[in-house]
């Protein structure tokens, strides 16, 4: 899954506002802006999040889906 595919899939999730790729290459949809913890993992705190897919092993960007 590439960045654009992750954004398009996230648009099908009613509450998703952000997508982010973790260091294992998995794409996640988040309800609120994700942050990075001490291990470098993105998380959405108490908000909704769901795994979208997986691509390569390099960390990727976090991208706002809707303004």
mmJSON file of the N, C-alpha and C atoms, coordinates in Angstrom:
{"data_MODEL":{"atom_site":{
"group_PDB":["ATOM","ATOM","ATOM","ATOM","ATOM","ATOM","ATOM","ATOM","ATOM","ATOM","ATOM","ATOM","ATOM","ATOM","ATOM","ATOM","ATOM","ATOM","ATOM","ATOM","ATOM","ATOM","ATOM","ATOM","ATOM","ATOM","ATOM","ATOM","ATOM","ATOM","ATOM","ATOM","ATOM","ATOM","ATOM","ATOM","ATOM","ATOM","ATOM","ATOM","ATOM","ATOM","ATOM","ATOM","ATOM","ATOM","ATOM","ATOM","ATOM","ATOM","ATOM","ATOM","ATOM","ATOM","ATOM","ATOM","ATOM","ATOM","ATOM","ATOM","ATOM","ATOM","ATOM","ATOM","ATOM","ATOM","ATOM","ATOM","ATOM","ATOM","ATOM","ATOM","ATOM","ATOM","ATOM","ATOM","ATOM","ATOM","ATOM","ATOM","ATOM","ATOM","ATOM","ATOM","ATOM","ATOM","ATOM","ATOM","ATOM","ATOM","ATOM","ATOM","ATOM","ATOM","ATOM","ATOM","ATOM","ATOM","ATOM","ATOM","ATOM","ATOM","ATOM","ATOM","ATOM","ATOM","ATOM","ATOM","ATOM","ATOM","ATOM","ATOM","ATOM","ATOM","ATOM","ATOM","ATOM","ATOM","ATOM","ATOM","ATOM","ATOM","ATOM","ATOM","ATOM","ATOM","ATOM","ATOM","ATOM","ATOM","ATOM","ATOM","ATOM","ATOM","ATOM","ATOM","ATOM","ATOM","ATOM","ATOM","ATOM","ATOM","ATOM","ATOM","ATOM","ATOM","ATOM","ATOM","ATOM","ATOM","ATOM","ATOM","ATOM","ATOM","ATOM","ATOM","ATOM","ATOM","ATOM","ATOM","ATOM","ATOM","ATOM","ATOM","ATOM","ATOM","ATOM","ATOM","ATOM","ATOM","ATOM","ATOM","ATOM","ATOM","ATOM","ATOM","ATOM","ATOM","ATOM","ATOM","ATOM","ATOM","ATOM","ATOM","ATOM","ATOM","ATOM","ATOM","ATOM","ATOM","ATOM","ATOM","ATOM","ATOM","ATOM","ATOM","ATOM","ATOM","ATOM","ATOM","ATOM"],
"id":[1,2,3,4,5,6,7,8,9,10,11,12,13,14,15,16,17,18,19,20,21,22,23,24,25,26,27,28,29,30,31,32,33,34,35,36,37,38,39,40,41,42,43,44,45,46,47,48,49,50,51,52,53,54,55,56,57,58,59,60,61,62,63,64,65,66,67,68,69,70,71,72,73,74,75,76,77,78,79,80,81,82,83,84,85,86,87,88,89,90,91,92,93,94,95,96,97,98,99,100,101,102,103,104,105,106,107,108,109,110,111,112,113,114,115,116,117,118,119,120,121,122,123,124,125,126,127,128,129,130,131,132,133,134,135,136,137,138,139,140,141,142,143,144,145,146,147,148,149,150,151,152,153,154,155,156,157,158,159,160,161,162,163,164,165,166,167,168,169,170,171,172,173,174,175,176,177,178,179,180,181,182,183,184,185,186,187,188,189,190,191,192,193,194,195,196,197,198,199,200,201],
"type_symbol":["N","C","C","N","C","C","N","C","C","N","C","C","N","C","C","N","C","C","N","C","C","N","C","C","N","C","C","N","C","C","N","C","C","N","C","C","N","C","C","N","C","C","N","C","C","N","C","C","N","C","C","N","C","C","N","C","C","N","C","C","N","C","C","N","C","C","N","C","C","N","C","C","N","C","C","N","C","C","N","C","C","N","C","C","N","C","C","N","C","C","N","C","C","N","C","C","N","C","C","N","C","C","N","C","C","N","C","C","N","C","C","N","C","C","N","C","C","N","C","C","N","C","C","N","C","C","N","C","C","N","C","C","N","C","C","N","C","C","N","C","C","N","C","C","N","C","C","N","C","C","N","C","C","N","C","C","N","C","C","N","C","C","N","C","C","N","C","C","N","C","C","N","C","C","N","C","C","N","C","C","N","C","C","N","C","C","N","C","C","N","C","C","N","C","C","N","C","C","N","C","C"],
"label_atom_id":["N","CA","C","N","CA","C","N","CA","C","N","CA","C","N","CA","C","N","CA","C","N","CA","C","N","CA","C","N","CA","C","N","CA","C","N","CA","C","N","CA","C","N","CA","C","N","CA","C","N","CA","C","N","CA","C","N","CA","C","N","CA","C","N","CA","C","N","CA","C","N","CA","C","N","CA","C","N","CA","C","N","CA","C","N","CA","C","N","CA","C","N","CA","C","N","CA","C","N","CA","C","N","CA","C","N","CA","C","N","CA","C","N","CA","C","N","CA","C","N","CA","C","N","CA","C","N","CA","C","N","CA","C","N","CA","C","N","CA","C","N","CA","C","N","CA","C","N","CA","C","N","CA","C","N","CA","C","N","CA","C","N","CA","C","N","CA","C","N","CA","C","N","CA","C","N","CA","C","N","CA","C","N","CA","C","N","CA","C","N","CA","C","N","CA","C","N","CA","C","N","CA","C","N","CA","C","N","CA","C","N","CA","C","N","CA","C","N","CA","C","N","CA","C","N","CA","C","N","CA","C","N","CA","C"],
"label_alt_id":[null,null,null,null,null,null,null,null,null,null,null,null,null,null,null,null,null,null,null,null,null,null,null,null,null,null,null,null,null,null,null,null,null,null,null,null,null,null,null,null,null,null,null,null,null,null,null,null,null,null,null,null,null,null,null,null,null,null,null,null,null,null,null,null,null,null,null,null,null,null,null,null,null,null,null,null,null,null,null,null,null,null,null,null,null,null,null,null,null,null,null,null,null,null,null,null,null,null,null,null,null,null,null,null,null,null,null,null,null,null,null,null,null,null,null,null,null,null,null,null,null,null,null,null,null,null,null,null,null,null,null,null,null,null,null,null,null,null,null,null,null,null,null,null,null,null,null,null,null,null,null,null,null,null,null,null,null,null,null,null,null,null,null,null,null,null,null,null,null,null,null,null,null,null,null,null,null,null,null,null,null,null,null,null,null,null,null,null,null,null,null,null,null,null,null,null,null,null,null,null,null],
"label_comp_id":["UNK","UNK","UNK","UNK","UNK","UNK","UNK","UNK","UNK","UNK","UNK","UNK","UNK","UNK","UNK","UNK","UNK","UNK","UNK","UNK","UNK","UNK","UNK","UNK","UNK","UNK","UNK","UNK","UNK","UNK","UNK","UNK","UNK","UNK","UNK","UNK","UNK","UNK","UNK","UNK","UNK","UNK","UNK","UNK","UNK","UNK","UNK","UNK","UNK","UNK","UNK","UNK","UNK","UNK","UNK","UNK","UNK","UNK","UNK","UNK","UNK","UNK","UNK","UNK","UNK","UNK","UNK","UNK","UNK","UNK","UNK","UNK","UNK","UNK","UNK","UNK","UNK","UNK","UNK","UNK","UNK","UNK","UNK","UNK","UNK","UNK","UNK","UNK","UNK","UNK","UNK","UNK","UNK","UNK","UNK","UNK","UNK","UNK","UNK","UNK","UNK","UNK","UNK","UNK","UNK","UNK","UNK","UNK","UNK","UNK","UNK","UNK","UNK","UNK","UNK","UNK","UNK","UNK","UNK","UNK","UNK","UNK","UNK","UNK","UNK","UNK","UNK","UNK","UNK","UNK","UNK","UNK","UNK","UNK","UNK","UNK","UNK","UNK","UNK","UNK","UNK","UNK","UNK","UNK","UNK","UNK","UNK","UNK","UNK","UNK","UNK","UNK","UNK","UNK","UNK","UNK","UNK","UNK","UNK","UNK","UNK","UNK","UNK","UNK","UNK","UNK","UNK","UNK","UNK","UNK","UNK","UNK","UNK","UNK","UNK","UNK","UNK","UNK","UNK","UNK","UNK","UNK","UNK","UNK","UNK","UNK","UNK","UNK","UNK","UNK","UNK","UNK","UNK","UNK","UNK","UNK","UNK","UNK","UNK","UNK","UNK"],
"label_asym_id":["A","A","A","A","A","A","A","A","A","A","A","A","A","A","A","A","A","A","A","A","A","A","A","A","A","A","A","A","A","A","A","A","A","A","A","A","A","A","A","A","A","A","A","A","A","A","A","A","A","A","A","A","A","A","A","A","A","A","A","A","A","A","A","A","A","A","A","A","A","A","A","A","A","A","A","A","A","A","A","A","A","A","A","A","A","A","A","A","A","A","A","A","A","A","A","A","A","A","A","A","A","A","A","A","A","A","A","A","A","A","A","A","A","A","A","A","A","A","A","A","A","A","A","A","A","A","A","A","A","A","A","A","A","A","A","A","A","A","A","A","A","A","A","A","A","A","A","A","A","A","A","A","A","A","A","A","A","A","A","A","A","A","A","A","A","A","A","A","A","A","A","A","A","A","A","A","A","A","A","A","A","A","A","A","A","A","A","A","A","A","A","A","A","A","A","A","A","A","A","A","A"],
"label_entity_id":["1","1","1","1","1","1","1","1","1","1","1","1","1","1","1","1","1","1","1","1","1","1","1","1","1","1","1","1","1","1","1","1","1","1","1","1","1","1","1","1","1","1","1","1","1","1","1","1","1","1","1","1","1","1","1","1","1","1","1","1","1","1","1","1","1","1","1","1","1","1","1","1","1","1","1","1","1","1","1","1","1","1","1","1","1","1","1","1","1","1","1","1","1","1","1","1","1","1","1","1","1","1","1","1","1","1","1","1","1","1","1","1","1","1","1","1","1","1","1","1","1","1","1","1","1","1","1","1","1","1","1","1","1","1","1","1","1","1","1","1","1","1","1","1","1","1","1","1","1","1","1","1","1","1","1","1","1","1","1","1","1","1","1","1","1","1","1","1","1","1","1","1","1","1","1","1","1","1","1","1","1","1","1","1","1","1","1","1","1","1","1","1","1","1","1","1","1","1","1","1","1"],
"label_seq_id":[1,1,1,2,2,2,3,3,3,4,4,4,5,5,5,6,6,6,7,7,7,8,8,8,9,9,9,10,10,10,11,11,11,12,12,12,13,13,13,14,14,14,15,15,15,16,16,16,17,17,17,18,18,18,19,19,19,20,20,20,21,21,21,22,22,22,23,23,23,24,24,24,25,25,25,26,26,26,27,27,27,28,28,28,29,29,29,30,30,30,31,31,31,32,32,32,33,33,33,34,34,34,35,35,35,36,36,36,37,37,37,38,38,38,39,39,39,40,40,40,41,41,41,42,42,42,43,43,43,44,44,44,45,45,45,46,46,46,47,47,47,48,48,48,49,49,49,50,50,50,51,51,51,52,52,52,53,53,53,54,54,54,55,55,55,56,56,56,57,57,57,58,58,58,59,59,59,60,60,60,61,61,61,62,62,62,63,63,63,64,64,64,65,65,65,66,66,66,67,67,67],
"pdbx_PDB_ins_code":[null,null,null,null,null,null,null,null,null,null,null,null,null,null,null,null,null,null,null,null,null,null,null,null,null,null,null,null,null,null,null,null,null,null,null,null,null,null,null,null,null,null,null,null,null,null,null,null,null,null,null,null,null,null,null,null,null,null,null,null,null,null,null,null,null,null,null,null,null,null,null,null,null,null,null,null,null,null,null,null,null,null,null,null,null,null,null,null,null,null,null,null,null,null,null,null,null,null,null,null,null,null,null,null,null,null,null,null,null,null,null,null,null,null,null,null,null,null,null,null,null,null,null,null,null,null,null,null,null,null,null,null,null,null,null,null,null,null,null,null,null,null,null,null,null,null,null,null,null,null,null,null,null,null,null,null,null,null,null,null,null,null,null,null,null,null,null,null,null,null,null,null,null,null,null,null,null,null,null,null,null,null,null,null,null,null,null,null,null,null,null,null,null,null,null,null,null,null,null,null,null],
"Cartn_x":[0.853,0.0,0.895,0.616,1.389,0.62,1.233,0.64,-0.739,-0.873,-2.158,-3.229,-2.861,-3.819,-4.275,-3.35,-3.71,-4.692,-4.433,-5.346,-6.721,-6.753,-8.039,-8.797,-8.093,-8.758,-9.26,-8.472,-8.882,-10.143,-10.326,-11.529,-12.799,-12.665,-13.823,-14.171,-13.297,-13.523,-14.128,-15.374,-16.144,-15.433,-14.76,-14.158,-12.706,-12.086,-10.649,-10.352,-9.388,-8.939,-7.456,-6.695,-5.25,-4.859,-3.762,-3.112,-1.643,-1.042,0.384,0.924,2.196,2.86,3.837,3.759,4.679,6.004,6.955,8.288,8.309,7.268,7.162,6.506,6.105,5.504,3.994,3.368,1.909,1.302,0.238,-0.5,-1.678,-1.926,-2.997,-3.835,-5.137,-6.04,-6.3,-6.347,-6.567,-7.676,-8.405,-9.446,-8.826,-7.769,-7.071,-5.626,-4.932,-3.555,-2.692,-2.012,-1.16,0.107,0.677,1.936,2.927,4.145,5.193,5.578,5.619,6.043,7.546,8.067,9.516,10.077,9.246,9.703,9.566,9.054,8.895,7.595,6.681,5.425,4.387,3.58,2.475,1.324,0.581,-0.625,-1.62,-2.871,-3.928,-4.502,-3.781,-4.299,-5.58,-6.585,-7.855,-8.785,-8.38,-9.231,-9.217,-10.122,-10.193,-8.963,-8.548,-7.52,-7.747,-7.295,-7.397,-6.269,-5.807,-4.734,-5.294,-4.593,-5.045,-4.302,-3.014,-2.264,-0.785,0.007,1.437,2.178,3.315,4.118,5.551,6.436,7.839,8.237,9.5,9.971,10.504,10.264,10.754,9.619,9.88,8.827,8.388,7.137,6.624,6.039,5.441,4.909,3.546,3.133,1.756,1.102,-0.099,-0.737,-2.162,-2.546,-3.923,-4.783,-5.87,-6.752,-7.735,-8.272,-9.213,-8.754,-8.942,-8.52,-9.389],
"Cartn_y":[-1.174,0.0,1.232,2.158,3.394,4.51,5.664,6.782,7.161,7.286,7.682,6.626,5.35,4.274,4.329,4.638,4.758,5.901,7.031,8.172,7.812,7.177,6.798,5.81,4.829,3.873,4.567,5.494,6.218,7.037,7.505,8.277,7.436,6.111,5.232,5.007,5.442,5.319,6.644,6.601,7.814,8.798,8.328,9.213,9.567,8.953,9.145,10.554,11.207,12.531,12.544,11.533,11.461,10.037,9.901,8.605,8.759,7.669,7.668,6.271,6.223,4.94,4.691,3.527,3.22,2.684,2.46,2.043,0.656,-0.142,-1.455,-1.382,-0.178,0.006,-0.071,-0.32,-0.406,0.993,1.168,2.422,2.345,3.441,3.53,4.766,4.669,5.817,6.27,7.579,8.149,9.188,9.263,10.278,11.634,11.608,12.835,12.745,13.875,13.88,12.936,12.005,11.067,11.757,11.187,11.684,10.533,10.83,9.822,9.619,8.366,8.085,7.798,7.425,7.219,6.1,5.196,4.119,4.486,5.69,6.132,5.691,5.135,4.65,5.763,5.817,6.752,6.187,7.059,6.611,7.755,7.408,8.4,8.691,8.35,8.584,7.796,8.453,7.791,7.783,8.418,8.509,7.199,7.104,5.933,5.825,4.593,4.333,2.921,2.692,1.358,1.17,-0.061,-0.404,-0.473,0.177,0.2,-0.804,-0.936,-1.834,-1.822,-2.385,-2.519,-2.409,-1.682,-1.569,-1.99,-1.076,-1.421,-1.212,-1.308,-1.264,0.104,1.154,2.472,3.316,4.097,4.952,5.965,6.3,7.262,8.479,9.343,10.589,10.403,11.425,11.504,12.584,12.32,13.189,13.474,14.745,15.102,14.761,14.015,13.593,14.708,15.349,16.45,17.641,18.835,20.035,20.309],
"Cartn_z":[0.0,0.0,0.0,-0.903,-0.908,-0.198,-0.117,0.612,0.065,-1.237,-1.819,-1.573,-1.668,-1.386,0.069,0.986,2.402,2.614,1.966,2.085,1.534,0.372,-0.233,0.651,1.213,2.103,3.364,3.9,5.107,4.866,3.653,3.338,3.437,3.442,3.598,5.063,5.968,7.409,7.877,8.292,8.57,9.497,10.527,11.523,11.223,10.229,9.968,9.451,10.092,9.678,9.309,9.763,9.545,9.181,8.438,8.253,8.632,9.106,9.439,9.183,8.818,8.576,9.724,10.343,11.438,10.888,11.766,11.312,10.697,10.916,10.282,8.91,8.504,7.188,7.167,8.306,8.358,8.351,7.594,7.547,8.51,9.209,10.198,9.922,10.187,10.135,11.567,11.776,13.1,13.068,14.17,14.318,14.674,15.481,15.868,15.396,15.349,14.871,15.696,15.038,15.767,16.28,17.318,17.865,17.914,18.294,18.361,19.82,20.25,21.617,21.657,22.813,22.989,22.114,21.639,20.753,19.284,19.02,17.649,17.007,17.777,17.219,17.226,16.186,16.143,16.964,17.61,18.295,18.335,18.523,18.5,19.869,20.92,22.266,22.487,23.036,23.32,22.11,21.026,19.834,19.048,18.095,17.223,16.334,16.06,15.061,14.526,13.278,12.706,11.706,11.585,10.663,9.245,8.309,6.921,6.049,6.219,5.36,5.698,4.812,5.07,3.747,3.761,2.542,2.828,3.088,3.298,4.758,5.048,6.431,6.852,6.09,6.462,7.028,8.076,8.62,7.579,7.607,6.646,7.329,6.542,7.068,7.71,8.453,8.879,8.021,7.541,6.57,7.0,7.008,7.314,6.107,6.336,5.257,4.926,5.961,5.772,6.576,6.041,6.779,7.997],
"occupancy":[1.0,1.0,1.0,1.0,1.0,1.0,1.0,1.0,1.0,1.0,1.0,1.0,1.0,1.0,1.0,1.0,1.0,1.0,1.0,1.0,1.0,1.0,1.0,1.0,1.0,1.0,1.0,1.0,1.0,1.0,1.0,1.0,1.0,1.0,1.0,1.0,1.0,1.0,1.0,1.0,1.0,1.0,1.0,1.0,1.0,1.0,1.0,1.0,1.0,1.0,1.0,1.0,1.0,1.0,1.0,1.0,1.0,1.0,1.0,1.0,1.0,1.0,1.0,1.0,1.0,1.0,1.0,1.0,1.0,1.0,1.0,1.0,1.0,1.0,1.0,1.0,1.0,1.0,1.0,1.0,1.0,1.0,1.0,1.0,1.0,1.0,1.0,1.0,1.0,1.0,1.0,1.0,1.0,1.0,1.0,1.0,1.0,1.0,1.0,1.0,1.0,1.0,1.0,1.0,1.0,1.0,1.0,1.0,1.0,1.0,1.0,1.0,1.0,1.0,1.0,1.0,1.0,1.0,1.0,1.0,1.0,1.0,1.0,1.0,1.0,1.0,1.0,1.0,1.0,1.0,1.0,1.0,1.0,1.0,1.0,1.0,1.0,1.0,1.0,1.0,1.0,1.0,1.0,1.0,1.0,1.0,1.0,1.0,1.0,1.0,1.0,1.0,1.0,1.0,1.0,1.0,1.0,1.0,1.0,1.0,1.0,1.0,1.0,1.0,1.0,1.0,1.0,1.0,1.0,1.0,1.0,1.0,1.0,1.0,1.0,1.0,1.0,1.0,1.0,1.0,1.0,1.0,1.0,1.0,1.0,1.0,1.0,1.0,1.0,1.0,1.0,1.0,1.0,1.0,1.0,1.0,1.0,1.0,1.0,1.0,1.0],
"B_iso_or_equiv":[0.0,0.0,0.0,0.0,0.0,0.0,0.0,0.0,0.0,0.0,0.0,0.0,0.0,0.0,0.0,0.0,0.0,0.0,0.0,0.0,0.0,0.0,0.0,0.0,0.0,0.0,0.0,0.0,0.0,0.0,0.0,0.0,0.0,0.0,0.0,0.0,0.0,0.0,0.0,0.0,0.0,0.0,0.0,0.0,0.0,0.0,0.0,0.0,0.0,0.0,0.0,0.0,0.0,0.0,0.0,0.0,0.0,0.0,0.0,0.0,0.0,0.0,0.0,0.0,0.0,0.0,0.0,0.0,0.0,0.0,0.0,0.0,0.0,0.0,0.0,0.0,0.0,0.0,0.0,0.0,0.0,0.0,0.0,0.0,0.0,0.0,0.0,0.0,0.0,0.0,0.0,0.0,0.0,0.0,0.0,0.0,0.0,0.0,0.0,0.0,0.0,0.0,0.0,0.0,0.0,0.0,0.0,0.0,0.0,0.0,0.0,0.0,0.0,0.0,0.0,0.0,0.0,0.0,0.0,0.0,0.0,0.0,0.0,0.0,0.0,0.0,0.0,0.0,0.0,0.0,0.0,0.0,0.0,0.0,0.0,0.0,0.0,0.0,0.0,0.0,0.0,0.0,0.0,0.0,0.0,0.0,0.0,0.0,0.0,0.0,0.0,0.0,0.0,0.0,0.0,0.0,0.0,0.0,0.0,0.0,0.0,0.0,0.0,0.0,0.0,0.0,0.0,0.0,0.0,0.0,0.0,0.0,0.0,0.0,0.0,0.0,0.0,0.0,0.0,0.0,0.0,0.0,0.0,0.0,0.0,0.0,0.0,0.0,0.0,0.0,0.0,0.0,0.0,0.0,0.0,0.0,0.0,0.0,0.0,0.0,0.0],
"pdbx_formal_charge":[null,null,null,null,null,null,null,null,null,null,null,null,null,null,null,null,null,null,null,null,null,null,null,null,null,null,null,null,null,null,null,null,null,null,null,null,null,null,null,null,null,null,null,null,null,null,null,null,null,null,null,null,null,null,null,null,null,null,null,null,null,null,null,null,null,null,null,null,null,null,null,null,null,null,null,null,null,null,null,null,null,null,null,null,null,null,null,null,null,null,null,null,null,null,null,null,null,null,null,null,null,null,null,null,null,null,null,null,null,null,null,null,null,null,null,null,null,null,null,null,null,null,null,null,null,null,null,null,null,null,null,null,null,null,null,null,null,null,null,null,null,null,null,null,null,null,null,null,null,null,null,null,null,null,null,null,null,null,null,null,null,null,null,null,null,null,null,null,null,null,null,null,null,null,null,null,null,null,null,null,null,null,null,null,null,null,null,null,null,null,null,null,null,null,null,null,null,null,null,null,null],
"auth_seq_id":[1,1,1,2,2,2,3,3,3,4,4,4,5,5,5,6,6,6,7,7,7,8,8,8,9,9,9,10,10,10,11,11,11,12,12,12,13,13,13,14,14,14,15,15,15,16,16,16,17,17,17,18,18,18,19,19,19,20,20,20,21,21,21,22,22,22,23,23,23,24,24,24,25,25,25,26,26,26,27,27,27,28,28,28,29,29,29,30,30,30,31,31,31,32,32,32,33,33,33,34,34,34,35,35,35,36,36,36,37,37,37,38,38,38,39,39,39,40,40,40,41,41,41,42,42,42,43,43,43,44,44,44,45,45,45,46,46,46,47,47,47,48,48,48,49,49,49,50,50,50,51,51,51,52,52,52,53,53,53,54,54,54,55,55,55,56,56,56,57,57,57,58,58,58,59,59,59,60,60,60,61,61,61,62,62,62,63,63,63,64,64,64,65,65,65,66,66,66,67,67,67],
"auth_comp_id":["UNK","UNK","UNK","UNK","UNK","UNK","UNK","UNK","UNK","UNK","UNK","UNK","UNK","UNK","UNK","UNK","UNK","UNK","UNK","UNK","UNK","UNK","UNK","UNK","UNK","UNK","UNK","UNK","UNK","UNK","UNK","UNK","UNK","UNK","UNK","UNK","UNK","UNK","UNK","UNK","UNK","UNK","UNK","UNK","UNK","UNK","UNK","UNK","UNK","UNK","UNK","UNK","UNK","UNK","UNK","UNK","UNK","UNK","UNK","UNK","UNK","UNK","UNK","UNK","UNK","UNK","UNK","UNK","UNK","UNK","UNK","UNK","UNK","UNK","UNK","UNK","UNK","UNK","UNK","UNK","UNK","UNK","UNK","UNK","UNK","UNK","UNK","UNK","UNK","UNK","UNK","UNK","UNK","UNK","UNK","UNK","UNK","UNK","UNK","UNK","UNK","UNK","UNK","UNK","UNK","UNK","UNK","UNK","UNK","UNK","UNK","UNK","UNK","UNK","UNK","UNK","UNK","UNK","UNK","UNK","UNK","UNK","UNK","UNK","UNK","UNK","UNK","UNK","UNK","UNK","UNK","UNK","UNK","UNK","UNK","UNK","UNK","UNK","UNK","UNK","UNK","UNK","UNK","UNK","UNK","UNK","UNK","UNK","UNK","UNK","UNK","UNK","UNK","UNK","UNK","UNK","UNK","UNK","UNK","UNK","UNK","UNK","UNK","UNK","UNK","UNK","UNK","UNK","UNK","UNK","UNK","UNK","UNK","UNK","UNK","UNK","UNK","UNK","UNK","UNK","UNK","UNK","UNK","UNK","UNK","UNK","UNK","UNK","UNK","UNK","UNK","UNK","UNK","UNK","UNK","UNK","UNK","UNK","UNK","UNK","UNK"],
"auth_asym_id":["A","A","A","A","A","A","A","A","A","A","A","A","A","A","A","A","A","A","A","A","A","A","A","A","A","A","A","A","A","A","A","A","A","A","A","A","A","A","A","A","A","A","A","A","A","A","A","A","A","A","A","A","A","A","A","A","A","A","A","A","A","A","A","A","A","A","A","A","A","A","A","A","A","A","A","A","A","A","A","A","A","A","A","A","A","A","A","A","A","A","A","A","A","A","A","A","A","A","A","A","A","A","A","A","A","A","A","A","A","A","A","A","A","A","A","A","A","A","A","A","A","A","A","A","A","A","A","A","A","A","A","A","A","A","A","A","A","A","A","A","A","A","A","A","A","A","A","A","A","A","A","A","A","A","A","A","A","A","A","A","A","A","A","A","A","A","A","A","A","A","A","A","A","A","A","A","A","A","A","A","A","A","A","A","A","A","A","A","A","A","A","A","A","A","A","A","A","A","A","A","A"],
"auth_atom_id":["N","CA","C","N","CA","C","N","CA","C","N","CA","C","N","CA","C","N","CA","C","N","CA","C","N","CA","C","N","CA","C","N","CA","C","N","CA","C","N","CA","C","N","CA","C","N","CA","C","N","CA","C","N","CA","C","N","CA","C","N","CA","C","N","CA","C","N","CA","C","N","CA","C","N","CA","C","N","CA","C","N","CA","C","N","CA","C","N","CA","C","N","CA","C","N","CA","C","N","CA","C","N","CA","C","N","CA","C","N","CA","C","N","CA","C","N","CA","C","N","CA","C","N","CA","C","N","CA","C","N","CA","C","N","CA","C","N","CA","C","N","CA","C","N","CA","C","N","CA","C","N","CA","C","N","CA","C","N","CA","C","N","CA","C","N","CA","C","N","CA","C","N","CA","C","N","CA","C","N","CA","C","N","CA","C","N","CA","C","N","CA","C","N","CA","C","N","CA","C","N","CA","C","N","CA","C","N","CA","C","N","CA","C","N","CA","C","N","CA","C","N","CA","C","N","CA","C","N","CA","C","N","CA","C"],
"pdbx_PDB_model_num":[1,1,1,1,1,1,1,1,1,1,1,1,1,1,1,1,1,1,1,1,1,1,1,1,1,1,1,1,1,1,1,1,1,1,1,1,1,1,1,1,1,1,1,1,1,1,1,1,1,1,1,1,1,1,1,1,1,1,1,1,1,1,1,1,1,1,1,1,1,1,1,1,1,1,1,1,1,1,1,1,1,1,1,1,1,1,1,1,1,1,1,1,1,1,1,1,1,1,1,1,1,1,1,1,1,1,1,1,1,1,1,1,1,1,1,1,1,1,1,1,1,1,1,1,1,1,1,1,1,1,1,1,1,1,1,1,1,1,1,1,1,1,1,1,1,1,1,1,1,1,1,1,1,1,1,1,1,1,1,1,1,1,1,1,1,1,1,1,1,1,1,1,1,1,1,1,1,1,1,1,1,1,1,1,1,1,1,1,1,1,1,1,1,1,1,1,1,1,1,1,1]
}}}
